Amino acid sequence: MKNKVLFGAIFMATWVGTLIPSAFAASPCSVGQKAEVLWKQAWYPATVLKVNNDNEKCYITYDGYSSSWNEWVDAERFRVSFQAGDAVRILWKGKWYPGQVLEVSNDHYKITYDGYDSSWDEWVEPSRVSR
């Protein structure tokens, strides 16, 4: 009986977690984050200065340009730029875990979780990685 109750609790927690992923959606950016911003079909290095209240837009400054170029950008024009060896936070099942970038390939990151063995390493999309 105990096993059935435990299985039922795990099943329900997993099922509920798949129903409300938007509640755990990661902001596309965080203050101080290095990134690239799309402008006129080219990607430019930038730094995030602010995040709006609904966490949907990032106020950025283009690296090497005056503040007159600062602007609000949405997720479609924003991509995080991490390199192998960078310390990051990784979103997994609604919770952020510390880890590190192992490799970068085609806008995806191979990550490792701090304190977990390599069997937990995985390729993740940019929305699951933050500083």
Buried (B, 14 or more C-beta within 10 A) or exposed (E): EEEEEEEEEEEEEEEEEEEEEEEEEBBBBBEEBBBBBEBEEEBBBBBBBEBEEEBBBBBBBBEEEEEEBBBBBEBEBBBBBBEEEBEBBBBBEEEBBEBBBBEBEEEBBBBBBEEEEEEBBBEBEBEBBBB
